[in-house]
Amino acid sequence: TRIVLVHTIFWYAVLRQQHLGGYHLPILDYHRIMVGSPEEARQYILDALPQWPGFEESAQALLSTKKDVSWLEKREQKYLTKLGAAEAVVQQALSAIRKFDPHTDISLLDL
């Protein structure tokens, strides 16, 4: 439970820094890359990240790690099965974070 809570708080800090302008690298929605078609995932990456020399090769390398959607579904189910008691603690933490800081988008942390 503590590890999941610490993970949640860490990602809140990263998302808050991004919201406040202190974190300049976009955070990609991993789920969107995994469930989208290769073309949709490629376009999402192209639109989300700043481009640099060699960007196309880097985007292709990232997409080459893309697995079948069933793999992601199995992984998420396994994670949710193991989450158990930690889920209630994380939901309480997310609720408190939303009250404390309603301006930072923490939707990526929702279970």
SULUR-V946790 format. One line per field, one symbol per residue. ss: DSSP state (H for helix, E for strand, L for the rest). phi: phi as a letter, one per 40 degrees, with the letter a starting at -180 (. if undefined). psi: psi as a letter, one per 30 degrees, with the letter a starting at -180 (. if undefined). Layout:
# SULUR-V946790
ss = ???
phi = ???
psi = ???
This chain:
# SULUR-V946790
ss = LHHHHHHHHHHHHHHHHHHHLLLLLLLLLHHHHHHLLHHHHHHHHHHHLLLLLLHHHHHHHHHHLLLLHHHHHHHHHHHHHHHLLHHHHHHHHHHHHHHHLLLLLLHHHLL
phi = .cccccdccdccdcccccccgcbbcccccdcccccccdcccccdccccbccadgddccccccccccbcdccccccccccccccfccdcccccccccccccaccccbccccc
psi = eeeeeeeeeeeeeeeeeeefgfjgkkkkjeeeeeflleeeeeeeeeeekkklkgeeeeeeeefffklkeeeeeeeeeeeeefebffeeeeeeeeeeeeeeiffkjgfffk.
